[in-house]
Amino acid sequence: MATDTEPITEQRATTGALILKRSNFRLFALGIFYILFLVIGAAVFAAIEEPPESRLVDHIKDVRAAFLQKHNGCMTNDELETFITEVVQAANRGVSAVKNATQSEPNWSFGQAFFFASTVVTTIGYGRVTPLSDAGKAFCILFAVVGIPLTLVLFTACVERLMIPTRQLLYWLYGKLGHLYKVFHIQVLHLAIILLIHVVFFMLIPAGIYTALEPSWNYLDAFYYCFISLSTIGLGDYIPGDSSDQPHRALYKVATTFYLL
């Protein structure tokens, strides 16, 4: 026998199915947009970066040919190829062959290791300096498994406390401007102030400091480094104190570590 609740149940089921269908459609549309976004980004990167890469490839070919021509009879092409391979592999592991492979401080001094540990737990992961031994690789895995969740917990606790002055600023703006502007406009102003503080004190000022400390960086390079690092993208093409003859390299790395944190 049919009951009075059956129509209600059927209506709820129909409504739920409709909501799920709309949700799936939005997910599908978002996925299409995301793929399109990646395709457009890839096309722009390819258009911008392909010409300088081609010029660099041609330059390397000319340098290689000139080197072989200058040392004709002293070195074969295969010998040069072997030498270049060894140098590149070492450079990819953080060891430079420049200046007879000498540097003021090794990559695995305490300061350097402290910097590396911070890039692991914050998921920045530059990739310039990596563990060389099997034991180091295994420990890196264990360290990351424990360190990344610990870092997230620490940052969550910090955010909870940073929200207190942030809310106080918002309430202060309400009190001062509430009779003049709408709530939405005050919230937009509040967001703009927070963003301005972040950009000035964590992007613009540090970029200026790095420009002064890194002779080969211009201001755009330094700002690019700050953004890539703080967003945890960590491309690794710019790293402070990466020069082999950088004075006070360990101290510099530790200071950069605290900046990143």
Legacy VTK file of the C-alpha trace (Angstrom):
# vtk DataFile Version 3.0
C-alpha trace
ASCII
DATASET POLYDATA
POINTS 261 float
0.000 0.000 0.000
1.345 3.409 -0.981
2.039 5.855 1.807
2.050 9.669 1.906
5.817 9.689 2.251
6.466 8.026 -1.108
5.842 11.167 -3.232
8.146 13.134 -0.918
10.823 10.446 -1.200
10.531 10.386 -4.977
10.713 14.184 -5.105
13.850 14.207 -2.949
15.429 11.528 -5.148
14.614 13.526 -8.275
15.988 16.718 -6.723
19.139 14.902 -5.600
19.672 13.451 -9.054
19.207 16.893 -10.617
21.713 18.468 -8.211
24.222 15.686 -8.918
23.728 16.144 -12.653
24.347 19.877 -12.387
27.390 19.253 -10.185
28.809 16.795 -12.697
28.228 19.260 -15.514
30.043 22.011 -13.595
32.913 19.619 -12.885
33.096 18.671 -16.554
33.012 22.338 -17.629
35.704 23.184 -15.068
37.860 20.314 -16.333
37.510 21.517 -19.934
38.383 25.073 -18.899
41.386 23.814 -16.904
42.727 21.833 -19.853
42.171 24.835 -22.131
44.027 27.016 -19.618
46.988 24.606 -19.666
46.985 24.474 -23.465
46.990 28.284 -23.749
49.758 28.543 -21.145
51.851 25.933 -22.934
51.386 27.738 -26.256
52.477 31.068 -24.741
55.512 29.531 -23.025
56.513 27.752 -26.225
56.177 30.933 -28.288
58.226 32.989 -25.826
60.930 30.503 -24.864
61.604 28.584 -28.095
63.573 31.380 -29.861
66.099 31.991 -27.029
66.506 28.234 -26.598
67.295 27.873 -30.307
69.845 30.679 -30.071
71.442 29.032 -27.039
71.627 25.674 -28.831
73.316 27.318 -31.830
75.747 29.114 -29.519
76.700 25.876 -27.737
77.231 24.162 -31.090
79.535 26.994 -32.199
81.482 26.911 -28.915
81.868 23.140 -29.142
83.026 23.283 -32.764
85.479 26.083 -32.003
86.882 24.165 -29.037
87.445 21.019 -31.101
88.996 23.024 -33.895
91.355 24.823 -31.503
92.441 21.559 -29.872
92.489 19.497 -33.033
94.404 16.295 -32.418
94.453 16.697 -28.638
90.892 15.599 -27.984
88.394 13.592 -29.957
84.688 14.310 -30.184
83.922 11.241 -28.065
86.348 12.340 -25.356
84.776 15.788 -25.265
81.330 14.211 -25.119
82.360 12.093 -22.126
83.825 15.114 -20.340
80.713 17.228 -20.933
78.470 14.419 -19.706
80.427 14.121 -16.469
80.317 17.882 -15.884
76.588 18.137 -16.586
75.754 15.196 -14.342
77.786 16.716 -11.522
76.139 20.115 -12.022
72.712 18.501 -11.878
73.664 17.106 -8.474
74.790 20.485 -7.157
78.550 20.176 -7.788
79.990 22.767 -10.166
83.143 22.145 -12.202
83.888 25.876 -12.370
87.172 27.052 -10.827
88.564 23.524 -10.656
85.494 22.343 -8.686
86.509 24.414 -5.656
84.007 26.315 -3.519
84.147 28.260 -0.288
81.787 25.815 1.422
80.490 22.358 0.479
76.861 21.799 -0.409
76.310 19.630 2.659
77.631 21.863 5.402
75.156 22.390 8.245
73.928 25.703 6.823
73.375 24.207 3.393
71.716 21.110 4.854
69.437 23.294 6.985
68.378 25.162 3.856
67.775 21.887 2.019
65.714 20.472 4.886
63.467 23.542 4.832
62.866 23.236 1.092
61.788 19.623 1.619
59.266 20.185 4.418
57.833 23.316 2.776
57.512 21.395 -0.554
59.497 24.079 -2.405
62.004 21.472 -3.565
64.392 23.410 -5.807
66.106 20.243 -7.013
69.526 21.854 -7.462
71.092 20.029 -4.535
69.792 16.504 -3.866
70.880 13.531 -1.741
73.757 11.664 -3.372
73.728 8.472 -1.305
71.065 5.775 -0.989
70.963 6.387 2.755
70.380 10.082 2.138
67.538 9.358 -0.285
65.866 6.976 2.171
66.196 9.457 5.031
64.814 12.230 2.791
61.647 10.173 2.247
61.174 9.554 5.973
62.015 13.165 6.793
59.422 14.443 4.307
56.722 12.002 5.496
57.048 13.371 9.018
58.136 16.928 8.230
55.491 17.980 5.693
52.466 17.230 7.944
54.333 18.789 10.880
54.936 21.914 8.817
51.265 22.095 7.840
50.237 21.809 11.494
52.691 24.553 12.446
51.487 26.840 9.669
47.865 26.190 10.595
48.581 27.242 14.173
50.359 30.353 12.901
47.467 31.241 10.605
44.980 30.938 13.476
46.983 33.498 15.430
47.544 35.763 12.461
43.793 35.850 11.934
43.401 37.715 15.248
45.100 40.971 14.152
43.607 40.487 10.684
40.074 40.439 12.105
40.916 43.329 14.420
41.948 45.369 11.403
38.671 44.510 9.684
36.618 45.479 12.750
38.584 48.713 13.039
37.754 49.521 9.406
34.088 48.765 10.121
34.169 51.178 13.019
35.885 53.956 11.071
34.236 53.555 7.661
31.008 51.688 8.361
28.908 54.846 8.215
30.406 55.843 4.865
30.753 52.656 2.832
28.998 49.343 2.358
30.286 46.207 4.083
31.458 44.732 0.773
33.531 47.799 -0.049
35.183 47.711 3.389
35.983 44.030 2.930
37.583 44.762 -0.434
39.660 47.518 1.188
40.659 45.121 3.955
41.767 42.525 1.396
43.724 45.167 -0.521
45.548 46.222 2.658
46.481 42.609 3.501
47.714 42.009 -0.054
49.694 45.250 -0.011
51.407 44.268 3.252
52.249 40.860 1.823
53.599 42.204 -1.468
55.650 44.984 0.126
57.184 43.081 3.053
57.497 39.622 1.510
58.092 40.436 -2.157
59.296 43.972 -2.927
61.624 44.546 0.032
63.226 41.058 -0.030
63.642 41.377 -3.797
65.587 44.595 -3.243
67.776 42.888 -0.628
68.525 39.953 -2.919
69.314 42.350 -5.770
71.966 43.954 -3.562
73.386 40.634 -2.330
73.377 38.749 -5.643
75.601 40.531 -8.204
74.215 38.602 -11.178
70.531 39.231 -10.331
68.528 42.200 -11.477
65.398 43.266 -9.603
63.102 41.199 -11.829
65.237 38.103 -11.183
65.020 38.685 -7.424
61.257 39.333 -7.478
60.805 36.262 -9.670
62.759 34.193 -7.128
60.648 35.481 -4.224
57.387 34.700 -6.006
58.449 31.267 -7.262
59.729 30.305 -3.814
56.888 31.654 -1.659
54.326 30.049 -3.961
56.276 26.749 -3.394
56.716 26.252 -7.147
60.485 26.085 -6.608
61.862 25.901 -10.128
65.429 26.080 -8.862
66.842 28.327 -11.588
67.603 31.047 -9.036
68.856 30.142 -5.558
70.457 32.652 -3.158
74.037 31.946 -2.215
74.436 29.407 -5.007
77.728 30.897 -6.173
80.706 28.747 -5.218
82.612 31.735 -3.829
79.689 33.314 -1.947
81.023 34.812 1.322
79.313 33.642 4.541
77.403 31.127 2.478
76.106 29.085 5.427
74.784 32.146 7.270
73.223 33.415 4.050
71.449 30.090 3.524
70.127 30.015 7.107
68.803 33.578 6.775
67.095 32.657 3.505
65.590 29.608 5.218
63.888 31.749 7.847
62.655 34.112 5.114
61.055 31.209 3.265
59.447 29.874 6.425
LINES 1 262
261 0 1 2 3 4 5 6 7 8 9 10 11 12 13 14 15 16 17 18 19 20 21 22 23 24 25 26 27 28 29 30 31 32 33 34 35 36 37 38 39 40 41 42 43 44 45 46 47 48 49 50 51 52 53 54 55 56 57 58 59 60 61 62 63 64 65 66 67 68 69 70 71 72 73 74 75 76 77 78 79 80 81 82 83 84 85 86 87 88 89 90 91 92 93 94 95 96 97 98 99 100 101 102 103 104 105 106 107 108 109 110 111 112 113 114 115 116 117 118 119 120 121 122 123 124 125 126 127 128 129 130 131 132 133 134 135 136 137 138 139 140 141 142 143 144 145 146 147 148 149 150 151 152 153 154 155 156 157 158 159 160 161 162 163 164 165 166 167 168 169 170 171 172 173 174 175 176 177 178 179 180 181 182 183 184 185 186 187 188 189 190 191 192 193 194 195 196 197 198 199 200 201 202 203 204 205 206 207 208 209 210 211 212 213 214 215 216 217 218 219 220 221 222 223 224 225 226 227 228 229 230 231 232 233 234 235 236 237 238 239 240 241 242 243 244 245 246 247 248 249 250 251 252 253 254 255 256 257 258 259 260
